[in-house]
Amino acid sequence: MHNLKFKKIYQKFDNKKLNNIPEFISEEFKRIQLDRKIKPGMKIAITVGSRGIDNLQLIIKSIISEVKKRKGIPFIVTAMGSHGGATAEGQRKVLEHYGITEESMGVPIQATMDTIELDHLENGLPVHFDRIAYHADGVIAVNRVKVHTAYKGKIESGLHKMLSVGLGNHRGAVLVHSLGIVGLRDYIVEFAKVILKKAPILAGFAILENAYDETYKIVGAKIEEFYQVEKELLKECKQILPKLPVKNIDILIIQEMGKNISGTGMDTNVIGGIKDFKAGEYEPPIIKKILVLDLTPETHGNALGIGMADMITRRLYEKIDLKATNINTITTTFLDRARIPMVFDTDKEAIEVGLKTIWNLPETKPRIIIIKNTLKLDQMYVTEPIWEEIKNRKNITISGSWEELNFDNSGNLLTRI
């Protein structure tokens, strides 16, 4: 690795965020005419899922407050498919982790795995829907709109997924995932169409976050507007999504991966690995080799997504809980994402092998990027060819001078983000 120099750079993304959330939700209530739909005494279920969403407590509290202003009786219903161990108590604990409790919200939290079969699709698939939500007088669906890690489409993760997977409970979630990409891309929408007709859905609140995972926008949707609102927000999400600064990379070194970083350990929207997309929907980067150095403590050994790497370290390998990884991977049906890559005793050895196997002509300077994880793309180390490509961009700044990689006596990388 003689003469291999790195420069630390910073990427600036759009950091616009929504500050007056309660006032904004109040205005949206009026704009989508929820005033007219919520009558005194109506029991209104508000969905909360299993993902960490910025300002989640404030958003849910604000919706609860607006329902109470109309003399409705709000309560929270867990809506997270088979997460939380596919048990009602497990799902309550997931909400507790996000600070959503009966004490903090001031309303009951109800959870069940029981479902009602609302109807069947033309192909015979049953449409499952949460029993508690079905017997409410009205349901307000709340979810973040974001890109999916397995496929590309006009609708990915958002309100439709909240209805069909979140409120489908274990039965609905397993059915959708068992059909692979077709289930995720097509049947999520088809199930949601039936639910919007047959269940007491009143409205939805779609949340969009900026590149720093802060609340960027909240849009209320009437039931007839779900598809259009979510489609437009997903388009916007793809435009503001944090990305690697270049498309062609010889070696991407990722310091850590885990379920707290992405559902796939490493975000496929950043590194590539999306299973299904049409031309124009997605332009994955071309990365010759991916090296992952470690697992996060928060992932508790779940290494789903490790199969997208080419190389890993022994310290990562020894942290893998195969049972947890396999259970999660089997549920997704994408078994290749749990394949074990080549294992190296030290970071230095892995990088040296990477440099020998990227098929560059002699004397060609390698294009290498080092990132902390696929969530943190505002700072990274890059080699000279990449710096030359991006140095004139307005959103790129540098820190310090060129430096060599530093390793400890065990051959592990000391250069850290």
C-alpha positions in Angstrom: 0.0 0.0 0.0 3.0 2.2 -0.6 2.1 5.7 -1.9 -1.6 5.1 -1.2 -2.9 8.5 0.1 -6.3 9.5 1.4 -8.0 12.8 1.9 -10.9 13.3 4.4 -13.9 15.0 2.7 -17.3 16.2 3.8 -20.5 16.0 1.7 -23.2 18.5 2.5 -26.8 17.5 1.8 -30.1 19.4 1.9 -30.7 19.9 5.7 -34.1 21.7 5.4 -36.4 20.3 8.1 -39.9 20.8 9.5 -39.8 22.7 12.9 -43.5 23.5 13.7 -44.8 19.9 13.6 -48.0 20.3 15.9 -49.1 23.4 13.9 -48.4 21.7 10.6 -50.4 18.6 11.5 -53.3 20.8 12.7 -53.3 22.5 9.3 -53.2 19.2 7.5 -56.2 17.9 9.6 -58.2 20.8 8.2 -56.9 20.6 4.7 -57.8 16.9 4.2 -61.2 17.6 6.0 -60.7 15.2 8.9 -62.7 17.7 10.9 -65.8 16.4 9.0 -65.0 12.7 9.4 -64.2 12.6 13.1 -67.4 12.8 15.2 -67.7 13.0 19.0 -67.3 9.6 20.6 -65.6 7.9 17.6 -62.9 5.5 18.6 -59.9 6.3 16.4 -56.9 3.9 16.0 -53.6 5.6 15.1 -50.9 3.3 13.7 -47.4 3.1 15.0 -44.9 0.8 13.4 -41.5 -0.7 14.3 -39.1 1.7 12.6 -37.3 4.6 14.3 -38.8 7.8 12.9 -37.5 11.2 13.8 -40.0 13.1 16.0 -42.2 10.0 16.2 -43.5 10.9 19.7 -44.3 14.5 18.7 -46.0 13.4 15.5 -48.2 10.8 17.2 -49.0 13.2 20.1 -50.0 15.9 17.7 -52.4 13.6 15.9 -53.8 12.4 19.2 -54.3 16.0 20.2 -56.2 16.8 17.0 -58.5 13.8 17.4 -59.3 14.9 21.0 -60.1 18.4 19.8 -62.9 16.8 17.7 -64.0 14.9 20.8 -62.9 11.6 19.3 -61.4 8.9 21.5 -57.9 8.1 20.2 -55.8 5.1 20.9 -52.6 3.6 19.4 -52.6 0.3 17.5 -49.3 -1.5 16.9 -48.8 -2.0 13.2 -45.6 -3.8 12.5 -46.3 -7.1 10.7 -44.3 -9.9 12.4 -41.8 -7.7 14.2 -41.5 -7.9 17.9 -41.3 -11.7 17.8 -44.8 -11.7 16.2 -46.4 -11.3 19.6 -48.6 -8.6 20.9 -46.4 -8.1 24.0 -43.3 -8.1 21.8 -44.7 -5.3 19.7 -45.6 -3.2 22.8 -41.9 -3.5 23.8 -40.8 -2.3 20.4 -42.9 0.8 20.9 -41.6 1.3 24.4 -38.1 1.3 22.9 -39.1 4.4 20.9 -40.6 6.1 23.9 -44.2 5.3 22.8 -46.0 4.2 26.0 -49.5 4.7 27.4 -47.9 7.1 30.0 -46.0 9.2 27.5 -48.8 9.3 24.9 -51.8 9.6 27.3 -53.9 7.0 25.4 -54.3 3.2 25.5 -52.0 1.1 23.3 -53.7 -2.0 21.9 -52.0 -4.9 20.2 -53.1 -8.2 18.7 -51.9 -10.7 16.2 -55.5 -11.6 15.3 -56.7 -10.6 11.8 -59.9 -10.3 9.9 -60.0 -11.7 6.3 -61.4 -8.7 4.5 -61.6 -10.3 1.1 -59.5 -12.1 -1.6 -57.6 -10.8 -4.5 -58.5 -12.1 -8.0 -55.7 -14.7 -7.7 -57.2 -16.1 -4.5 -54.8 -14.5 -1.9 -56.5 -13.6 1.3 -56.3 -9.9 2.6 -55.6 -9.9 6.3 -56.2 -6.9 8.5 -55.7 -6.2 12.2 -58.8 -7.2 14.2 -58.6 -4.3 16.7 -58.1 -1.7 13.9 -61.0 -3.2 11.9 -63.4 -2.7 14.9 -62.4 0.9 15.4 -64.7 3.6 14.1 -61.8 5.0 12.1 -58.1 4.4 11.4 -55.4 7.0 10.8 -52.3 5.4 9.1 -49.0 7.0 9.9 -45.7 6.0 8.3 -42.5 7.3 6.8 -42.1 7.1 3.0 -38.7 5.7 2.0 -37.0 3.7 -0.6 -37.1 -0.1 -0.2 -33.9 -2.2 0.0 -35.1 -5.1 -2.2 -36.9 -3.6 -5.2 -37.7 -0.4 -7.1 -41.2 0.9 -8.0 -43.6 3.8 -7.9 -44.6 2.7 -4.4 -42.1 1.2 -1.9 -42.2 1.7 1.9 -44.9 4.0 3.2 -48.6 4.1 3.7 -49.5 1.2 1.5 -47.0 -1.0 3.4 -48.4 0.2 6.7 -51.8 -1.0 5.7 -50.9 -4.4 4.0 -47.9 -5.5 6.0 -48.0 -3.4 9.2 -51.8 -4.0 9.8 -51.6 -7.4 8.1 -49.9 -8.6 11.3 -47.9 -11.8 11.2 -50.2 -13.5 8.6 -50.2 -10.6 6.2 -46.5 -9.9 6.5 -45.5 -13.5 6.0 -47.8 -13.8 3.0 -46.3 -10.7 1.3 -42.7 -11.7 2.0 -43.2 -15.3 0.9 -44.0 -14.1 -2.6 -40.6 -12.4 -2.9 -40.2 -9.3 -5.0 -43.7 -9.7 -6.7 -45.3 -9.8 -3.2 -43.4 -6.7 -2.1 -43.7 -4.6 -5.3 -47.2 -5.6 -6.5 -49.2 -7.2 -3.8 -48.5 -4.6 -1.1 -50.4 -2.2 -3.3 -53.1 -4.7 -4.3 -53.8 -5.6 -0.6 -53.9 -1.9 0.3 -56.5 -1.2 -2.4 -58.8 -3.8 -0.8 -58.1 -2.5 2.7 -58.9 1.1 1.7 -62.3 -0.1 0.4 -63.2 -2.6 3.2 -61.6 -1.3 6.4 -62.5 1.9 8.3 -59.5 3.9 7.1 -60.0 7.7 7.5 -56.8 9.2 6.3 -53.0 8.8 6.3 -50.0 10.9 7.4 -46.9 10.3 5.3 -43.6 11.4 6.7 -40.5 12.3 4.6 -37.1 12.6 6.2 -34.0 14.5 4.9 -30.5 13.1 4.3 -29.8 13.5 8.0 -32.9 11.5 9.1 -34.7 14.6 10.3 -38.4 15.4 9.6 -38.4 17.1 6.2 -42.1 17.0 5.3 -45.5 15.6 6.6 -48.4 15.2 4.2 -51.9 14.3 5.1 -53.7 12.1 2.6 -57.4 11.4 2.0 -58.0 7.7 1.3 -58.5 8.4 -2.4 -55.1 10.2 -2.4 -52.9 7.5 -0.8 -51.4 6.4 -4.1 -50.7 9.8 -5.5 -49.3 11.3 -2.3 -47.0 8.4 -1.6 -45.8 8.2 -5.3 -44.9 11.9 -5.2 -43.1 11.7 -1.9 -41.1 8.7 -3.0 -39.9 10.6 -6.0 -38.8 13.4 -3.7 -37.2 10.9 -1.3 -35.1 9.5 -4.2 -33.9 13.0 -5.1 -32.7 13.9 -1.5 -31.4 10.5 -0.6 -27.7 10.6 0.6 -25.4 8.9 -1.9 -21.8 8.1 -2.4 -20.1 10.9 -4.3 -19.1 8.8 -7.4 -20.5 5.9 -9.3 -17.3 3.9 -10.0 -15.3 2.6 -7.0 -12.6 0.0 -6.9 -12.8 -0.8 -3.2 -15.5 0.5 -0.7 -14.4 0.0 2.9 -17.3 0.0 5.3 -16.3 0.2 9.0 -19.5 -1.2 10.4 -22.8 -2.8 9.3 -25.9 -3.9 11.2 -29.7 -3.9 11.5 -29.7 -0.5 13.2 -28.0 0.9 10.1 -30.3 -0.7 7.5 -32.8 -3.6 7.3 -30.2 -5.2 5.1 -27.2 -4.3 7.3 -25.8 -2.1 4.5 -28.3 0.1 2.6 -28.7 -1.4 -0.9 -29.8 2.1 -2.2 -26.2 3.2 -1.4 -24.0 0.2 -2.3 -26.2 -1.5 -4.9 -27.8 -4.9 -4.6 -31.4 -4.1 -5.4 -33.0 -7.2 -6.8 -35.5 -5.8 -9.3 -35.7 -2.5 -11.1 -36.5 -1.0 -14.5 -34.2 1.3 -16.5 -34.5 4.8 -15.1 -35.8 3.8 -11.7 -32.4 3.2 -10.1 -28.7 3.6 -11.1 -26.6 1.5 -8.8 -22.9 2.3 -8.3 -20.3 0.0 -9.8 -18.2 -1.2 -6.9 -15.6 -3.9 -7.6 -15.0 -5.0 -4.0 -16.8 -4.3 -0.7 -14.9 -4.9 2.5 -16.8 -4.7 5.8 -14.7 -4.4 9.0 -17.2 -4.9 11.9 -20.8 -5.5 13.1 -22.5 -2.9 15.3 -23.3 -3.9 18.9 -26.9 -3.0 18.3 -27.4 -5.7 15.7 -26.8 -8.4 18.3 -25.0 -10.7 15.8 -27.6 -10.4 13.1 -25.5 -10.1 10.0 -28.3 -10.1 7.4 -26.8 -8.4 4.3 -23.3 -9.8 4.8 -23.6 -11.7 1.5 -23.4 -8.4 -0.3 -19.8 -8.0 0.9 -16.8 -9.6 -0.9 -14.5 -9.5 2.1 -14.9 -9.4 5.9 -12.6 -9.4 8.9 -12.3 -12.3 11.4 -13.5 -10.0 14.3 -16.7 -9.4 12.3 -17.1 -13.1 11.5 -16.7 -14.1 15.1 -19.6 -11.8 16.1 -22.1 -13.4 13.7 -25.1 -15.1 15.4 -25.9 -17.6 12.6 -29.3 -18.5 14.1 -30.5 -14.8 14.3 -29.1 -14.1 10.9 -30.7 -17.2 9.3 -34.1 -16.6 10.8 -34.2 -13.0 9.6 -32.9 -13.9 6.2 -35.3 -16.8 5.7 -38.2 -14.4 6.4 -37.0 -12.1 3.7 -36.6 -15.0 1.3 -33.3 -13.5 -0.1 -31.0 -16.3 1.1 -28.0 -15.0 -0.8 -27.8 -12.0 1.6 -26.6 -14.3 4.4 -23.7 -15.9 2.4 -20.4 -15.6 4.2 -17.7 -13.8 2.2 -13.9 -14.4 2.3 -12.6 -13.9 5.9 -9.3 -12.1 6.6 -7.4 -12.1 9.9 -6.6 -8.4 9.6 -7.9 -5.2 7.9 -4.5 -4.7 6.3 -4.5 -8.2 4.7 -8.0 -7.7 3.4 -7.2 -4.3 1.8 -4.0 -5.8 0.2 -6.0 -8.6 -1.3 -8.6 -6.1 -2.5 -5.9 -4.1 -4.3 -4.6 -7.3 -6.0 -8.1 -8.3 -7.3 -9.6 -5.1 -8.8 -8.2 -5.8 -12.3 -6.5 -2.4 -12.7 -3.6 -1.8 -15.1 -0.2 -1.5 -13.4 0.5 2.0 -11.9 -3.2 2.9 -12.0 -4.2 4.7 -8.8 -7.0 2.9 -7.1 -10.4 4.5 -6.5 -11.1 3.7 -2.8 -13.6 5.2 -0.4 -13.8 4.5 3.4 -17.1 5.2 5.1 -18.3 4.6 8.7 -21.6 3.0 7.6 -24.2 3.5 4.9 -26.2 5.9 7.0 -23.3 8.3 7.6 -22.3 9.6 4.2 -21.5 13.2 5.1 -17.8 12.4 5.8 -15.4 9.8 4.3 -11.9 9.2 3.1 -11.2 9.1 -0.6 -8.1 8.4 -2.8 -6.7 10.9 -5.3 -8.7 9.7 -8.4 -12.0 10.2 -6.6 -10.8 13.6 -5.2 -10.0 14.8 -8.7 -13.5 13.9 -9.9 -15.4 15.7 -7.1 -13.1 18.5 -5.9 -14.9 21.3 -7.7 -18.4 20.4 -6.4 -20.1 23.0 -4.2 -21.3 20.4 -1.7 -17.8 19.0 -1.1 -15.3 20.3 1.4 -12.0 18.9 2.7 -10.4 18.4 6.1 -6.6 18.4 6.5 -4.0 17.2 4.0 -3.2 13.9 2.4 -2.5 11.0 4.8 -1.6 7.4 4.6 -3.6 4.6 6.2 -2.6 3.9 9.8 -2.7 0.3 11.2 -2.1 -0.9 14.8 0.4 -3.7 15.6 -2.3 -6.3 14.8 -2.9 -4.9 11.3 -6.2 -3.3 12.1 -7.1 0.1 10.6 -6.6 3.1 12.9 -7.8 5.6 10.3 -11.5 6.0 11.4 -14.4 8.2 10.4 
